[in-house]
Amino acid sequence: MSEVELDTKAFHRRAKRLLDSWQSNGLSDSKGSNVDTVLLLQGRSDEANSYTKTIATQMWLLGYEFPNTLMLFTKSKLYIIASPKKAKILQPLQNAAGGVPIEILIHGKDVAKNQAVFDKMIGTIQEAGQSVGVVAKDTSSGKLVDEWNAAFEPSKGSMAMVDISNGLSRVLALKEEGELQYEKTAASICSTVMQDFFVEDMANTFDLEKKVTNVKMSERIAGVLTNDKLAKRLFSKVKMMDMVEWSTDPVVQSGGRYDFSPSGTSDSAQLHAGTVVCTLSMRYFMYSASISRTFLVDPTPEQEKNYGLLLTLQKQMLGWVKPGVTMSTIYSQAAAYVREHRPDLADNFVKHCGHVTGIEMSDGTNTISAACSEVVEANMVLTLRVGLENMTNPKAKDSQSRTYAYQLVDTVVVKESGAELLTTCSKEPNDVLFFFNDEESAPAAKKEAKQEKSSASGAANRRAPATRTSAILPSKFRSEEKEEESSMRKRREHQKELIAKLLVDGRRRFAGDEGDDGEEKQVIKKFESYKRETALPREAQSCRIIVDERADTIILPIYGMAVPFHISALKNISKNDEGEYVYLRLNMVSPGQGVGKKENLPTDDPTATFVRSLTFRSTDAVRMAEIFHSIQSLKRGQIKRETEKAQMADIIQQDRLVPITGRRPVRLPDVFMRPVVDGKRFPSALEIHNNGLRYLSTGRHNNATIDILFNNVRHLFFQPCDNELLVLIHVHLKNPIMLGKKKMQDIQFYREASDASFDETGNRRRRFRYGDEDEIEAEQEERRRRRQLNKEFKEFAAKIAEASNHEVVVDTPFREVGFNGVPARANVFLQPTVDCLVHLSDTPFFIVT
């Protein structure tokens, strides 16, 4: 804390305001001046309880948290007991003209001197009166706290301890102009993250049908502050990004389970496309702001009506929040509004409608609830909240949509004329209602005058009989004809053998048995475009070719009827221009088309008839080109989804990484990773946390946080840079993880052992030094650097094993017994370890357990 510089003017201004409020209104629960002294005792820092009322008061007065510090207020003077270092920082507060008188006492290592200081404080308390104001709920520990309690305990029985939490809350609730600016910035950051990041991310997730958990969504939001490129785009107007932090972790809730209490968190269930509630709370220069929005996907009319009620109620409440109004009155008006307009939802209305916010994110004293008698004053900043809980949707399509809840939270500042919104993210129905499956909402396409004419297969010209019409023979020698007949007979016999073999393989395949080579039986894929005829789009009545991207279906006119074909049934499509006509040929997937494994598709009905191809002819070249490109795009999307699904088949969801709190994690700085996530490699740090490793990959396009859990590590190798160009730590996983768009089972962290070499033959130094002194120095420096790298990486690998409670064992290759081999395509040097045979120097890596 040696670099800490206090704002002397702000301290004395606020301390004087605290004393004035104490003398005029009192600080006790009864608002009477029945407290003679105020005692604020803070022990050592505790990250689990980082914003208590005592800490909030310290930050409000001093701008920083001062652990192991005692502050005693009398009505005319302030006494502070602190360590010598803190006393030096607090010293400038004593010399302010016209400020609050301050006396700073030292708490050091000498027990006798400390006891004398405590005796002086106890005497000051007894001289002022018997009533001592304290923060009853705040508990802390530490050397100063223990010594003070031991010294104060004999005198404590004759004194009255009065809880002054409510009085301090009233003082902290009123914000100065500088504090209001911090609140506005925090609210603006919340709105930006909600509108410009979460809404887009959620919409893309639903649109692309990605499987993402609520916890993963909240982690994506939390990563906004660590992603430098994204933070630069979103927060370009924020002057000091270092002072931006999360008050609490972002909360994303969906799928019928909603907890709107302060302790509510995101669960590990999949993000459900129904009712999604996102709550964000951020802090700027220690001042908090919150925002919460509810998003509805394919809602019923009843759900839209309920949301409209909530939106109208919040707009009404903005007019009720005025200086001089009690908070219980505001809640009573809100509850009465719900009972009047929707009595069926009266029991679903939330039990409190917000609270005062600031350094304390949630002030438990000043709450908008039925039991709070506190009065709203100008320059208060409130978190205004409306919500409906535990509502039931009888028309739900699945069990997760049966129960739903709504919540709207905005941060407002109280002016003389009323409340003013600080959070600006839109909550109008057009911005929070999403429709993905609403077939009725799609506008009907305009009917075109021209219709496609299907190219009817005309009567083919019959081939002429195979009789010879000329006297000229095709060959000069009769022997040639005999040889042709002999080879043709052999070819026919061979074809019969092939047909018999195909029939045997087909019967085995259709019966569900395995093939001759032991391959697994193929799975019959079934796909469905529409469940019933009424689900077809209205455009299908025009008897034209329709590409329905929502259902992944092509609707073709066949004999005046609209026949749907799923895109999975299409093999390929071609377009040909012949004269004034454009021909569109659609080749379908059907069993028995070829001899390849991919062509021999299984079917549950071998006697069924399949459509091999369909050809359409039209004179409208523009429309046929549009149809051709639409079908091609739809097919590419289907192939891409199937490829991604096959890639993700053996990917197992890892547990969540538990970061280290309270201290900085052990780091290995400036290491590269293989494989490279982005196109270009950048060095970053590898960190050891409670249950795994974390690497922040810094790329050209985005920053990717890569987590490796200890329970997913099968082998951990440390390979020194002796006779190698790299020193590395290699992780071989039990189950592969996704890095970018690729799944990887081997991840390597390395550093190069030597710098790039260069030619010194033309150096001026060489003209006067004919020996090899410079080369010797360079070699010695390189050997020293290699030893240092080996030591650093080996110690870090040992710390990994120690952090995992030795579940992960570090293995080192034995180079002395290595040998050359060809595990892939190249001849490489293979080295045995205790458990494996490995090659780690080049890709592809080779590891055999």
Summary of the structure (lengths in Angstrom):
residues: 849
radius of gyration: 38.3
end to end distance: 52.1
largest distance: 142.0
contacts: 2402
relative contact order: 0.05
helix: 35%
strand: 26%
